[in-house]
């Protein structure tokens, strides 16, 4: 039965020409990309370069230190919360060794 189904598909689709399909997937993607590039405006690069880092922000050193300290305290709090939730099930931690 499978052979007859394959033979029927070959006979019904075998005569279809590749020219009917039109352009390939790669050509279609390239055409769409060209169309999108033509319709979009150029990006505003000076606006992107105006953004600085924390070192160039003009903030006082004390504020930068407090931001760093806050990040360190938050990280330590998360690490301790994770460590406190771990079950100690090894023989050495239970005092059996």
Secondary structure as UniProt FT lines:
FT   HELIX           2..13
FT   TURN            14..15
FT   HELIX           18..21
FT   HELIX           25..39
FT   HELIX           45..49
FT   TURN            55..56
FT   HELIX           61..84
FT   TURN            91..95
//
